[in-house]
Amino acid sequence: MVKIRSRSKVPQIDEDENEYMYDAFVSYADEDRLFVHTQFLQTLEKENGIRLCLHKRNCLPGNDIATNITSAIHNSRKTVVIMTYHYLKSYCCMFEFNMARMECIYERNNENVLFLVVFEQISARDLPLHILEVVQSQSYIEFPNDEQGDVVFWEQLVKALK
C-alpha cells in the first residue's frame, strides 16, 4: 500500500525547467545507499530522465561539505529525503535536512521544496519535532511493501519531481 500526503500552504507556480541544475537533491544515510544507487537512480534518472544530485557523486571534491550541501540544495528544485532510522541518527543527514528547511524559508518564500520518502515504518514518537512538523505539513510518500503499491509509488514520485 502507498500513502501519499501533500499539503501546500503556498500555491505552486510553474517553474522554468532550466532554472535549476537538478530536479532534486537526494538526501540519504550512507547505510541506505544500495536502495538509492540501484532502484532510485535506475527508476528516476534512467527510466524517467529526472536529474538527481547526490552528494557523493555530484559535489566538488576539495570544497568543504557544508558548501557542497548548501550549493546542491540551492541548485535543485526539490530535496528528496529518504527517511529511515539510519537517517535520523546521522549528523550529516540532519544537517542536509535543516539546510533544505532553511532553503524553503529564506530563499524560496516558504515554497514546499522538501519531499520525504518514508522508507521504513517509523513511529511518530521516534521522529524529532522538527521532522514531525514537516511530515504533518508537507509532502511525503511511504515506500510500499507490495508490488502493486510499488508501481503507484514510482508514478507518484516521478509526478512530484517533474
DSSP file (Angstrom, degrees, kcal/mol; ACC not computed):
  #  RESIDUE AA STRUCTURE BP1 BP2  ACC     N-H-->O    O-->H-N    N-H-->O    O-->H-N    TCO  KAPPA ALPHA  PHI   PSI    X-CA   Y-CA   Z-CA
    1    1 A M              0   0    0      0, 0.0     2,-0.5     0, 0.0   144,-0.3   0.000 360.0 360.0 360.0 143.5    0.0    0.0    0.0
    2    2 A V        -     0   0    0    142,-0.1     2,-0.5   143,-0.1   141,-0.1  -0.953 360.0-161.1-115.7 130.5    1.2    3.5   -0.8
    3    3 A K        -     0   0    0     -2,-0.5   139,-2.0   139,-0.3     2,-0.4  -0.945   9.5-174.4-110.5 133.3    0.3    6.5    1.3
    4    4 A I  E     +A  141   0A   0     -2,-0.5     2,-0.4   137,-0.2   137,-0.2  -0.986   3.7 179.1-127.6 135.3    0.7   10.0   -0.2
    5    5 A R  E     +A  140   0A   0    135,-2.4   135,-2.2    -2,-0.4     2,-0.4  -0.998   4.3 169.5-138.8 134.4    0.2   13.2    1.6
    6    6 A S        +     0   0    0     -2,-0.4     2,-0.4   133,-0.2   133,-0.1  -0.961   5.0 168.1-146.7 125.5    0.5   16.7    0.3
    7    7 A R        -     0   0    0     -2,-0.4     2,-0.5   130,-0.1   132,-0.1  -0.923  11.1-175.5-138.5 111.0   -0.5   19.9    2.0
    8    8 A S        -     0   0    0     -2,-0.4   130,-0.1     1,-0.1     4,-0.1  -0.934  15.7-174.6-115.0 124.2    0.8   23.1    0.4
    9    9 A K  S    S+     0   0    0     -2,-0.5    -1,-0.1   101,-0.2   102,-0.1   0.747  77.2  57.6 -83.9 -26.8    0.1   26.5    2.0
   10   10 A V  S    S-     0   0    0    100,-0.2   102,-0.2     1,-0.0    -1,-0.1  -0.900  95.6-111.9-107.6 130.6    1.7   28.4   -0.8
   11   11 A P        -     0   0    0      0, 0.0     2,-0.3     0, 0.0    -2,-0.1  -0.334  35.0-117.6 -60.3 139.6    0.3   28.0   -4.3
   12   12 A Q        -     0   0    0     -4,-0.1     2,-0.3    99,-0.0    -4,-0.0  -0.603  27.8-153.5 -80.5 137.8    2.8   26.2   -6.6
   13   13 A I        -     0   0    0     -2,-0.3     2,-0.3     1,-0.0    -1,-0.0  -0.819  26.8 -99.7-109.0 150.7    4.0   28.2   -9.6
   14   14 A D        -     0   0    0     -2,-0.3     2,-0.4     1,-0.0    -1,-0.0  -0.524  43.3-150.9 -67.4 128.7    5.2   26.8  -12.8
   15   15 A E        -     0   0    0     -2,-0.3     2,-0.4     2,-0.0    -1,-0.0  -0.788  20.7-106.5-104.6 146.1    8.9   26.9  -12.7
   16   16 A D    >   -     0   0    0     -2,-0.4     3,-2.1     1,-0.2     4,-0.4  -0.570  27.9-137.7 -66.6 124.6   11.3   27.3  -15.7
   17   17 A E  G >  S+     0   0    0     -2,-0.4     3,-0.6     1,-0.3    -1,-0.2   0.799 102.2  51.6 -57.3 -30.5   12.7   23.8  -16.2
   18   18 A N  G 3  S+     0   0    0      1,-0.2    -1,-0.3    -3,-0.0    -2,-0.1   0.447  83.2  89.9 -88.4   0.2   16.2   25.3  -16.8
   19   19 A E  G <  S+     0   0    0     -3,-2.1     2,-0.4     2,-0.0    -1,-0.2   0.820  89.9  46.3 -65.7 -30.6   16.1   27.5  -13.6
   20   20 A Y  S <  S-     0   0    0     -3,-0.6    56,-0.2    -4,-0.4    55,-0.1  -0.881  71.4-141.7-117.1 146.1   17.7   24.6  -11.6
   21   21 A M  S    S+     0   0    0     54,-0.8     2,-0.3    -2,-0.4    55,-0.2   0.842  91.4  30.1 -68.9 -34.4   20.7   22.4  -12.4
   22   22 A Y  E     -b   76   0A   0     53,-2.3    55,-2.0    50,-0.1    30,-0.2  -0.905  65.1-141.0-127.0 152.2   18.9   19.4  -10.9
   23   23 A D  E    S+     0   0A   0     28,-2.2    55,-1.3    -2,-0.3     2,-0.3   0.837  90.2   2.2 -75.5 -34.7   15.3   18.3  -10.4
   24   24 A A  E     -bc  78  52A   0     27,-1.8    29,-2.7    53,-0.2     2,-0.5  -0.984  56.1-140.4-156.5 141.4   16.1   17.0   -6.9
   25   25 A F  E     -bc  79  53A   0     53,-2.4    55,-2.9    -2,-0.3     2,-0.6  -0.879  29.8-142.3 -92.4 131.4   18.9   16.7   -4.4
   26   26 A V  E     -bc  80  54A   0     27,-2.7     2,-0.6    -2,-0.5    29,-0.6  -0.878  13.6-166.2-104.1 117.8   18.7   13.3   -2.7
   27   27 A S  E     +b   81   0A   0     53,-3.2    55,-2.8    -2,-0.6     2,-0.3  -0.901  25.3 146.9-104.5 121.2   19.5   13.3    1.0
   28   28 A Y        -     0   0    0     -2,-0.6     2,-0.2    53,-0.2    55,-0.1  -0.986  48.4-100.2-152.8 157.1   20.0    9.8    2.4
   29   29 A A    >   -     0   0    0     53,-0.4     3,-2.0    -2,-0.3    58,-0.1  -0.530  34.8-119.5 -78.0 147.5   22.0    7.9    5.0
   30   30 A D  G >  S+     0   0    0      1,-0.3     3,-1.6    -2,-0.2     4,-0.2   0.827 113.3  62.6 -57.0 -33.4   25.1    6.0    3.8
   31   31 A E  G 3  S+     0   0    0      1,-0.3     3,-0.3     2,-0.1    -1,-0.3   0.695 102.7  51.2 -66.2 -18.0   23.6    2.8    5.1
   32   32 A D  G <> S+     0   0    0     -3,-2.0     4,-1.7     1,-0.2     3,-0.4   0.226  76.0 107.8-102.2  12.5   20.7    3.3    2.6
   33   33 A R  H <>  +     0   0    0     -3,-1.6     4,-3.4     1,-0.2     5,-0.3   0.802  68.6  64.2 -63.9 -30.4   22.9    3.8   -0.4
   34   34 A L  H  > S+     0   0    0     -3,-0.3     4,-1.5    -4,-0.2     5,-0.4   0.942 106.0  43.8 -60.0 -47.7   22.1    0.4   -2.0
   35   35 A F  H  4>S+     0   0    0     -3,-0.4     5,-2.2     2,-0.2     4,-0.5   0.933 117.4  46.4 -60.2 -46.8   18.5    1.4   -2.5
   36   36 A V  I  <>S+     0   0    0     -4,-1.7     5,-2.2     1,-0.2    -2,-0.2   0.933 115.2  44.6 -63.6 -47.5   19.4    4.9   -3.7
   37   37 A H  I  <5S+     0   0    0     -4,-3.4    -1,-0.2     3,-0.2    -2,-0.2   0.669 125.8  29.2 -77.0 -16.6   22.1    3.7   -6.2
   38   38 A T  I  X5S+     0   0    0     -4,-1.5     4,-1.8    -5,-0.3     5,-0.2   0.783 132.2  17.3-104.2 -77.1   20.1    0.8   -7.6
   39   39 A Q  I  >5S+     0   0    0     -4,-0.5     4,-2.6    -5,-0.4     5,-0.3   0.922 126.7  47.6 -66.1 -47.2   16.3    1.4   -7.5
   40   40 A F  I  ><S+     0   0    0     -5,-2.2     4,-2.5     2,-0.2     5,-0.5   0.956 118.0  38.3 -64.0 -54.1   16.2    5.1   -7.1
   41   41 A L  H  >XS+     0   0    0     -5,-2.2     5,-1.7    -6,-0.3     4,-1.5   0.912 117.8  51.2 -64.3 -42.5   18.7    6.1   -9.7
   42   42 A Q  I  <>S+     0   0    0     -4,-1.8     5,-1.7    -6,-0.2     6,-0.2   0.953 117.2  37.2 -59.5 -51.8   17.5    3.5  -12.1
   43   43 A T  I  <5S+     0   0    0     -4,-2.6     5,-0.3    -5,-0.2    -2,-0.2   0.918 126.7  33.3 -71.6 -44.2   13.9    4.4  -12.0
   44   44 A L  I  <5S+     0   0    0     -4,-2.5     6,-2.5    -5,-0.3     4,-0.5   0.950 129.1  27.3 -82.5 -49.3   14.1    8.1  -11.7
   45   45 A E  I  X5S+     0   0    0     -4,-1.5     4,-1.6    -5,-0.5    -3,-0.2   0.976 129.1  32.9 -78.0 -57.5   17.2    9.0  -13.8
   46   46 A K  I  4<S+     0   0    0     -5,-1.7    -3,-0.2     1,-0.2    -4,-0.1   0.895 129.6  32.2 -72.4 -41.0   17.5    6.3  -16.4
   47   47 A E  T  4<S+     0   0    0     -5,-1.7    -1,-0.2    -6,-0.3    -3,-0.2   0.751 133.9  24.9 -89.6 -24.4   13.8    5.5  -16.9
   48   48 A N  T  4 S-     0   0    0     -4,-0.5    -3,-0.2    -5,-0.3    -2,-0.2   0.421  94.4-123.5-124.6   0.0   12.3    8.9  -16.4
   49   49 A G     <  +     0   0    0     -4,-1.6     2,-0.4     1,-0.2    -4,-0.2   0.727  51.4 157.5  68.1  22.7   15.0   11.4  -17.1
   50   50 A I        -     0   0    0     -6,-2.5     2,-0.8    -9,-0.1    -1,-0.2  -0.697  41.9-129.7 -83.2 129.8   14.9   13.2  -13.8
   51   51 A R        -     0   0    0     -2,-0.4   -28,-2.2    -6,-0.0   -27,-1.8  -0.702  30.9-170.8 -84.4 111.5   18.1   15.0  -13.0
   52   52 A L  E     -c   24   0A   0     -2,-0.8     2,-0.5   -29,-0.2   -27,-0.2  -0.803  15.3-149.9-106.8 144.7   19.3   13.9   -9.5
   53   53 A C  E     -c   25   0A   0    -29,-2.7   -27,-2.7    -2,-0.3     2,-0.4  -0.964  13.1-172.5-112.1 123.1   22.1   15.4   -7.4
   54   54 A L  E >>> -c   26   0A   0     -2,-0.5     4,-3.4   -29,-0.2     3,-0.8  -0.955  25.0-134.1-114.4 134.1   23.8   13.0   -5.0
   55   55 A H  H 3>5S+     0   0    0    -29,-0.6     4,-1.3    -2,-0.4    -1,-0.1   0.907 104.5  43.0 -53.0 -49.5   26.3   14.4   -2.5
   56   56 A K  H 345S+     0   0    0      1,-0.2    -1,-0.3     2,-0.1    -3,-0.0   0.681 123.5  37.5 -75.4 -16.1   29.0   11.8   -3.1
   57   57 A R  H <45S+     0   0    0     -3,-0.8    -2,-0.2     3,-0.0    -1,-0.2   0.830 125.3  28.6-100.2 -40.3   28.6   11.8   -6.9
   58   58 A N  H  <5S+     0   0    0     -4,-3.4     2,-0.2     2,-0.1    -3,-0.2   0.551  92.8  96.5-106.7  -9.6   27.9   15.4   -7.9
   59   59 A C  S  <<S-     0   0    0     -4,-1.3     9,-0.0    -5,-0.5     6,-0.0  -0.541  79.3-103.4 -86.8 151.4   29.6   17.6   -5.3
   60   60 A L    >   -     0   0    0     -2,-0.2     3,-1.1     4,-0.1     2,-0.1  -0.539  30.3-127.6 -75.9 126.9   33.1   19.1   -5.9
   61   61 A P  T 3  S+     0   0    0      0, 0.0     3,-0.1     0, 0.0    -1,-0.1  -0.472  94.0  35.5 -68.3 144.3   35.9   17.4   -4.1
   62   62 A G  T 3  S+     0   0    0      1,-0.4     2,-0.2    -2,-0.1     3,-0.1   0.004  91.8 105.3 100.5 -29.1   38.0   19.9   -2.2
   63   63 A N  S <  S-     0   0    0     -3,-1.1    -1,-0.4     1,-0.1     2,-0.1  -0.515  83.6 -97.8 -77.8 153.6   35.1   22.1   -1.2
   64   64 A D     >  -     0   0    0     -2,-0.2     4,-2.2     1,-0.1     3,-0.2  -0.400  32.0-115.3 -71.1 154.8   34.0   21.9    2.4
   65   65 A I  H  > S+     0   0    0      1,-0.2     4,-2.7     2,-0.2     5,-0.2   0.877 112.8  54.6 -58.9 -43.5   31.0   19.6    3.0
   66   66 A A  H  > S+     0   0    0      1,-0.2     4,-2.5     2,-0.2    -1,-0.2   0.904 109.6  47.4 -60.5 -42.3   28.7   22.4    4.2
   67   67 A T  H  > S+     0   0    0     -3,-0.2     4,-2.4     2,-0.2     5,-0.2   0.922 112.4  49.7 -65.1 -44.3   29.4   24.4    1.0
   68   68 A N  H  X S+     0   0    0     -4,-2.2     4,-2.4     2,-0.2    -2,-0.2   0.923 113.4  46.1 -59.1 -45.9   28.8   21.4   -1.2
   69   69 A I  H  X S+     0   0    0     -4,-2.7     4,-2.4     2,-0.2     5,-0.2   0.939 113.6  46.5 -66.4 -48.0   25.5   20.6    0.5
   70   70 A T  H  X S+     0   0    0     -4,-2.5     4,-2.4    -5,-0.2    -1,-0.2   0.893 114.4  48.8 -64.2 -38.0   24.1   24.1    0.5
   71   71 A S  H  X S+     0   0    0     -4,-2.4     4,-2.2    -5,-0.2    -1,-0.2   0.917 110.7  50.6 -65.5 -42.9   25.0   24.5   -3.1
   72   72 A A  H  < S+     0   0    0     -4,-2.4    -2,-0.2    -5,-0.2    -1,-0.2   0.917 113.7  44.7 -61.8 -43.6   23.4   21.2   -4.1
   73   73 A I  H >< S+     0   0    0     -4,-2.4     3,-1.3     1,-0.2    -1,-0.2   0.919 113.7  49.8 -66.2 -44.3   20.2   22.1   -2.3
   74   74 A H  H 3< S+     0   0    0     -4,-2.4    -1,-0.2     1,-0.3    -2,-0.2   0.830 111.1  49.6 -64.8 -32.6   20.2   25.6   -3.8
   75   75 A N  T 3< S+     0   0    0     -4,-2.2   -53,-2.3    -5,-0.2   -54,-0.8   0.294 100.8  80.1 -90.9   9.7   20.7   24.3   -7.3
   76   76 A S  E <  S-b   22   0A   0     -3,-1.3   -53,-0.2   -55,-0.2   -52,-0.1  -0.944  71.2-142.9-119.9 138.9   17.9   21.7   -7.0
   77   77 A R  E    S+     0   0A   0    -55,-2.0     2,-0.3    -2,-0.4   -53,-0.2   0.888  87.7  14.1 -64.9 -38.7   14.2   22.3   -7.5
   78   78 A K  E     -b   24   0A   0    -55,-1.3   -53,-2.4   -56,-0.1     2,-0.5  -0.883  65.9-137.5-131.1 161.9   13.4   19.8   -4.7
   79   79 A T  E     -bd  25 114A   0     34,-3.2    36,-2.8    -2,-0.3     2,-0.6  -0.988  18.6-158.3-120.5 120.2   15.1   18.0   -1.9
   80   80 A V  E     -bd  26 115A   0    -55,-2.9   -53,-3.2    -2,-0.5     2,-0.5  -0.870   5.3-159.1-100.0 124.3   14.1   14.3   -1.5
   81   81 A V  E     -bd  27 116A   0     34,-2.4    36,-3.5    -2,-0.6     2,-1.1  -0.911  10.7-149.8-106.1 123.3   14.8   12.8    1.9
   82   82 A I  E     - d   0 117A   0    -55,-2.8     2,-0.6    -2,-0.5   -53,-0.4  -0.793  26.3-151.9 -89.6  97.0   15.0    9.0    2.2
   83   83 A M  E     + d   0 118A   0     34,-2.5    36,-1.8    -2,-1.1    37,-0.9  -0.620  34.0 138.2 -84.8 116.6   13.7    8.8    5.8
   84   84 A T     >  -     0   0    0     -2,-0.6     4,-1.9    35,-0.2     5,-0.1  -0.870  67.4 -98.1-140.6 173.0   15.0    5.8    7.8
   85   85 A Y  H  > S+     0   0    0     -2,-0.3     4,-1.3     1,-0.2     5,-0.1   0.870 125.6  56.1 -63.2 -34.9   16.2    5.2   11.3
   86   86 A H  H  > S+     0   0    0      1,-0.2     4,-0.7     2,-0.2     3,-0.3   0.906 105.3  52.0 -61.2 -40.7   19.8    5.5    9.9
   87   87 A Y  H >4 S+     0   0    0      1,-0.2     3,-1.2     2,-0.2    -2,-0.2   0.924 106.5  52.7 -60.6 -45.8   18.9    8.9    8.5
   88   88 A L  H 3< S+     0   0    0     -4,-1.9    -1,-0.2     1,-0.3    -2,-0.2   0.780 110.1  48.7 -63.1 -27.2   17.6   10.1   11.9
   89   89 A K  H 3< S+     0   0    0     -4,-1.3     2,-0.5    -3,-0.3    -1,-0.3   0.542  90.9  97.5 -89.9  -7.7   20.9    9.1   13.6
   90   90 A S    <X  -     0   0    0     -3,-1.2     4,-2.2    -4,-0.7     5,-0.2  -0.725  56.7-159.9 -92.7 123.4   23.2   10.7   11.1
   91   91 A Y  H  > S+     0   0    0     -2,-0.5     4,-2.0     1,-0.2    -1,-0.2   0.910  96.3  51.4 -61.7 -43.6   24.6   14.2   11.9
   92   92 A C  H  > S+     0   0    0      1,-0.2     4,-2.3     2,-0.2    -1,-0.2   0.903 109.8  49.4 -63.0 -42.1   25.3   14.8    8.2
   93   93 A C  H  > S+     0   0    0      1,-0.2     4,-2.7     2,-0.2    -1,-0.2   0.904 109.3  51.4 -64.4 -41.2   21.7   13.9    7.2
   94   94 A M  H  X S+     0   0    0     -4,-2.2     4,-2.5     2,-0.2    -1,-0.2   0.872 108.8  52.2 -64.2 -35.5   20.3   16.2    9.9
   95   95 A F  H  X S+     0   0    0     -4,-2.0     4,-2.5     2,-0.2    -2,-0.2   0.937 110.5  47.5 -63.1 -46.6   22.5   19.0    8.5
   96   96 A E  H  X S+     0   0    0     -4,-2.3     4,-2.1     2,-0.2    -2,-0.2   0.916 112.3  50.1 -60.7 -43.7   21.1   18.3    5.0
   97   97 A F  H  X S+     0   0    0     -4,-2.7     4,-2.0     1,-0.2    -1,-0.2   0.935 112.7  45.9 -60.7 -47.4   17.6   18.3    6.2
   98   98 A N  H  X S+     0   0    0     -4,-2.5     4,-2.3     1,-0.2    -1,-0.2   0.861 110.7  52.6 -67.6 -35.3   18.0   21.5    8.1
   99   99 A M  H  X S+     0   0    0     -4,-2.5     4,-2.1     2,-0.2    -1,-0.2   0.878 108.6  51.3 -67.2 -36.3   19.7   23.2    5.2
  100  100 A A  H  X S+     0   0    0     -4,-2.1     4,-2.0     2,-0.2    -2,-0.2   0.896 109.5  50.3 -66.0 -39.3   16.8   22.2    3.0
  101  101 A R  H  X S+     0   0    0     -4,-2.0     4,-2.2     2,-0.2    -2,-0.2   0.909 110.0  50.0 -63.0 -41.6   14.3   23.7    5.5
  102  102 A M  H  X>S+     0   0    0     -4,-2.3     4,-3.1     1,-0.2     5,-0.6   0.881 107.4  54.4 -64.9 -37.2   16.3   26.9    5.6
  103  103 A E  I  X>S+     0   0    0     -4,-2.1     5,-1.5     1,-0.2     4,-1.3   0.917 108.8  49.6 -60.9 -43.4   16.2   27.0    1.7
  104  104 A C  I  <5S+     0   0    0     -4,-2.0     6,-2.4     3,-0.2     7,-0.6   0.936 119.4  36.4 -58.4 -47.8   12.4   26.7    1.9
  105  105 A I  I  <5S+     0   0    0     -4,-2.2     4,-0.3     4,-0.2    -2,-0.2   0.944 128.9  25.6 -76.0 -50.4   12.1   29.5    4.4
  106  106 A Y  I  <5S+     0   0    0     -4,-3.1    -3,-0.2    -5,-0.2    -2,-0.1   0.760 130.4  29.6 -94.4 -26.1   14.8   32.0    3.5
  107  107 A E  I  <<S+     0   0    0     -4,-1.3    -3,-0.2    -5,-0.6    -4,-0.1   0.708 124.6  36.8-106.5 -24.3   15.4   31.5   -0.2
  108  108 A R  S > <S-     0   0    0     -5,-1.5     3,-1.6    -4,-0.3    -2,-0.1   0.111 101.7-111.6-124.0  22.9   12.1   30.3   -1.7
  109  109 A N  T 3  S-     0   0    0     -4,-0.3    -4,-0.2     1,-0.3    -3,-0.1   0.882  79.1 -51.8  53.3  47.4    9.4   32.2    0.3
  110  110 A N  T 3  S+     0   0    0     -6,-2.4    -1,-0.3     1,-0.2  -100,-0.2   0.652  90.0 162.4  63.4  19.3    8.2   29.1    2.1
  111  111 A E    <   -     0   0    0     -3,-1.6     2,-1.2    -7,-0.6    -1,-0.2  -0.457  49.5-109.0 -65.4 140.7    7.7   27.1   -1.1
  112  112 A N        +     0   0    0   -102,-0.2    -1,-0.1     1,-0.2  -104,-0.0  -0.604  58.7 148.7 -75.3  97.9    7.4   23.4   -0.4
  113  113 A V        +     0   0    0     -2,-1.2   -34,-3.2   -13,-0.2     2,-0.4   0.527  44.2  91.1-107.0 -10.2   10.7   22.0   -1.7
  114  114 A L  E     -d   79   0A   0    -36,-0.2    25,-0.5    -3,-0.2     2,-0.4  -0.733  49.7-179.6 -89.2 132.5   11.1   19.1    0.8
  115  115 A F  E     -de  80 139A   0    -36,-2.8   -34,-2.4    -2,-0.4     2,-0.4  -0.969  13.3-152.5-133.0 117.6    9.7   15.8   -0.2
  116  116 A L  E     -de  81 140A   0     23,-1.9    25,-2.3    -2,-0.4     2,-0.7  -0.752   8.5-162.8 -95.9 133.0   10.0   12.9    2.2
  117  117 A V  E     -de  82 141A   0    -36,-3.5   -34,-2.5    -2,-0.4     2,-1.1  -0.948  15.1-150.5-107.7 107.3   10.2    9.2    1.2
  118  118 A V  E     +de  83 142A   0     23,-2.5    25,-2.8    -2,-0.7   -34,-0.1  -0.687  18.7 180.0 -82.0 102.3    9.4    7.3    4.3
  119  119 A F        +     0   0    0    -36,-1.8     2,-0.3    -2,-1.1    -1,-0.2   0.768  62.9  20.6 -81.5 -28.4   11.4    4.1    3.5
  120  120 A E  S    S-     0   0    0    -37,-0.9     2,-0.3    -3,-0.1    -1,-0.1  -0.964  97.1 -84.2-138.2 156.9   10.6    2.2    6.7
  121  121 A Q        -     0   0    0     -2,-0.3     2,-0.5    -3,-0.1   -36,-0.1  -0.430  49.4-178.7 -63.6 121.0    7.9    2.4    9.3
  122  122 A I        -     0   0    0     -2,-0.3     2,-0.1   -38,-0.0     5,-0.1  -0.990  25.3-125.4-125.5 125.8    9.0    5.0   11.8
  123  123 A S    >>  -     0   0    0     -2,-0.5     3,-1.6     1,-0.1     4,-0.5  -0.401  18.7-124.6 -67.7 143.7    6.8    5.7   14.8
  124  124 A A  G >4 S+     0   0    0      1,-0.3     3,-1.0     2,-0.2    -1,-0.1   0.830 111.9  60.5 -58.0 -32.4    5.9    9.4   15.3
  125  125 A R  G 34 S+     0   0    0      1,-0.2    -1,-0.3     7,-0.0     4,-0.1   0.709 100.4  55.7 -70.5 -18.1    7.4    9.3   18.8
  126  126 A D  G <4 S+     0   0    0     -3,-1.6    -1,-0.2     2,-0.1    -2,-0.2   0.569  89.9  92.2 -87.9  -9.9   10.8    8.4   17.2
  127  127 A L  S << S-     0   0    0     -3,-1.0    -5,-0.0    -4,-0.5    -3,-0.0  -0.696  82.6-117.8 -87.6 133.3   10.7   11.5   15.0
  128  128 A P    >>  -     0   0    0      0, 0.0     4,-2.6     0, 0.0     3,-1.0  -0.341  32.5-109.4 -60.6 151.9   12.4   14.7   16.2
  129  129 A L  H 3> S+     0   0    0      1,-0.3     4,-2.3     2,-0.2     5,-0.2   0.858 117.0  55.0 -55.0 -41.5    9.9   17.5   16.5
  130  130 A H  H 3> S+     0   0    0      1,-0.2     4,-0.9     2,-0.2    -1,-0.3   0.797 112.7  43.3 -68.0 -26.2   11.3   19.5   13.5
  131  131 A I  H <> S+     0   0    0     -3,-1.0     4,-2.5     2,-0.2    -2,-0.2   0.874 111.1  53.5 -82.3 -40.8   10.9   16.4   11.2
  132  132 A L  H  X S+     0   0    0     -4,-2.6     4,-2.2     1,-0.2    -2,-0.2   0.887 105.4  56.4 -58.2 -39.3    7.4   15.6   12.6
  133  133 A E  H  X S+     0   0    0     -4,-2.3     4,-1.2    -5,-0.2    -1,-0.2   0.904 108.6  45.9 -58.0 -43.9    6.4   19.1   11.8
  134  134 A V  H  X S+     0   0    0     -4,-0.9     4,-2.5     2,-0.2     3,-0.3   0.905 110.2  53.4 -67.9 -42.0    7.4   18.6    8.2
  135  135 A V  H  < S+     0   0    0     -4,-2.5    -2,-0.2     1,-0.2    -1,-0.2   0.883 113.0  44.8 -60.0 -38.4    5.6   15.3    7.9
  136  136 A Q  H  < S+     0   0    0     -4,-2.2    -1,-0.2    -5,-0.2    -2,-0.2   0.722 124.5  31.3 -79.4 -21.1    2.4   16.9    9.2
  137  137 A S  H  < S+     0   0    0     -4,-1.2     2,-0.2    -3,-0.3    -2,-0.2   0.574 116.0  40.6-116.4 -10.6    2.6   20.0    7.0
  138  138 A Q  S  < S-     0   0    0     -4,-2.5     2,-0.2    -5,-0.1  -130,-0.1  -0.611  90.3 -60.1-131.5-170.7    4.3   19.0    3.7
  139  139 A S  E     + e   0 115A   0    -25,-0.5   -23,-1.9    -2,-0.2     2,-0.3  -0.465  51.7 153.9 -80.3 139.2    4.6   16.2    1.2
  140  140 A Y  E     -Ae   5 116A   0   -135,-2.2  -135,-2.4   -25,-0.2     2,-0.3  -0.981  21.8-160.0-153.7 162.1    5.6   12.7    1.8
  141  141 A I  E     -Ae   4 117A   0    -25,-2.3   -23,-2.5    -2,-0.3     2,-0.4  -0.996  18.8-130.2-142.7 141.2    5.1    9.2    0.4
  142  142 A E  E     - e   0 118A   0   -139,-2.0  -139,-0.3    -2,-0.3   -23,-0.2  -0.769  26.1-116.6 -94.5 136.3    5.6    5.9    2.1
  143  143 A F        -     0   0    0    -25,-2.8     7,-0.1    -2,-0.4     6,-0.0  -0.535  40.1-121.3 -68.8 132.0    7.6    3.2    0.3
  144  144 A P        -     0   0    0      0, 0.0  -142,-0.1     0, 0.0    -1,-0.1  -0.247  13.7-152.3 -78.1 162.3    5.3    0.3   -0.4
  145  145 A N  S    S+     0   0    0   -144,-0.3     2,-0.3    -2,-0.0  -143,-0.1   0.109  76.4  60.6-116.6  19.5    5.6   -3.3    0.7
  146  146 A D  S  > S-     0   0    0      1,-0.1     4,-1.6  -145,-0.1     0, 0.0  -0.967  83.5-116.0-143.3 162.2    3.8   -4.8   -2.2
  147  147 A E  H  > S+     0   0    0     -2,-0.3     4,-1.4     1,-0.2    -1,-0.1   0.881 112.8  50.6 -66.7 -40.8    4.2   -5.0   -6.0
  148  148 A Q  H  > S+     0   0    0      1,-0.2     4,-1.4     2,-0.2     3,-0.3   0.918 111.5  48.6 -64.4 -42.8    1.0   -3.1   -6.8
  149  149 A G  H  > S+     0   0    0      1,-0.2     4,-2.8     2,-0.2    -1,-0.2   0.810 102.7  64.7 -65.3 -29.7    2.0   -0.3   -4.5
  150  150 A D  H  X S+     0   0    0     -4,-1.6     4,-2.1     2,-0.2    -1,-0.2   0.909 101.3  48.3 -59.7 -44.7    5.4   -0.2   -6.0
  151  151 A V  H  X S+     0   0    0     -4,-1.4     4,-2.0    -3,-0.3    -1,-0.2   0.933 114.0  46.0 -62.9 -47.1    4.1    0.9   -9.4
  152  152 A V  H  X S+     0   0    0     -4,-1.4     4,-2.7     1,-0.2     5,-0.2   0.895 109.4  56.7 -63.6 -41.3    1.9    3.6   -7.8
  153  153 A F  H  X S+     0   0    0     -4,-2.8     4,-2.4     1,-0.2    -2,-0.2   0.948 109.8  43.0 -55.3 -53.0    4.9    4.8   -5.6
  154  154 A W  H  X S+     0   0    0     -4,-2.1     4,-2.5     1,-0.2     5,-0.2   0.884 113.4  52.4 -65.7 -38.0    7.2    5.4   -8.6
  155  155 A E  H  X S+     0   0    0     -4,-2.0     4,-2.2    -5,-0.2    -1,-0.2   0.932 112.7  44.5 -61.5 -45.4    4.4    7.1  -10.6
  156  156 A Q  H  X S+     0   0    0     -4,-2.7     4,-2.1     2,-0.2    -2,-0.2   0.872 113.2  50.5 -68.4 -37.4    3.6    9.5   -7.7
  157  157 A L  H  X S+     0   0    0     -4,-2.4     4,-1.6    -5,-0.2    -2,-0.2   0.925 111.0  48.2 -66.9 -44.2    7.3   10.2   -7.0
  158  158 A V  H  X S+     0   0    0     -4,-2.5     4,-1.5     1,-0.2     3,-0.3   0.925 111.6  51.0 -60.1 -44.7    8.0   10.9  -10.7
  159  159 A K  H  < S+     0   0    0     -4,-2.2    -1,-0.2     1,-0.2    -2,-0.2   0.889 109.3  50.5 -60.6 -40.8    5.0   13.2  -10.8
  160  160 A A  H  < S+     0   0    0     -4,-2.1    -1,-0.2     1,-0.2    -2,-0.2   0.803 114.5  43.9 -68.1 -29.0    6.1   15.1   -7.7
  161  161 A L  H  <        0   0    0     -4,-1.6    -1,-0.2    -3,-0.3    -2,-0.2   0.630 360.0 360.0 -94.7 -14.6    9.6   15.7   -9.1
  162  162 A K     <        0   0    0     -4,-1.5    -1,-0.2    -3,-0.2    -2,-0.1   0.463 360.0 360.0 -87.4 360.0    8.7   16.7  -12.7
